[in-house]
Amino acid sequence: MNTTATATATPAALKEWPLWEVFVRSKQGLEHKRCGSLHAADARQALTMARDVYTRRQEGVSIWVLPSAQITDWGGPPLAARVER
């Protein structure tokens, strides 16, 4: 699916698409940083949309996208408090 489909999609259709988290590595950076999220039908469309939305001025050299549903957070105490001594 191409990005022109996103321009004609209804708001209800956009909400049915999965939510994707976007991570971009800048030219000077060594790591990817989360820069936002977007709704897309699949990974390829998410990458295309992320490139268009989050790297318009060519500030990114690498983009990762992953489904938000795949992110797991422990949400417990800080890591230092979890390490057994």
Buried (B, 14 or more C-beta within 10 A) or exposed (E): EEEEEBEEBEEEEBEEBBBBBBBBBBEEEEEBEEBEBBBBBEEEBBBBBBBEEBBEEEBBEEBBBEBEEEEEEEEEEEEEEEEEE
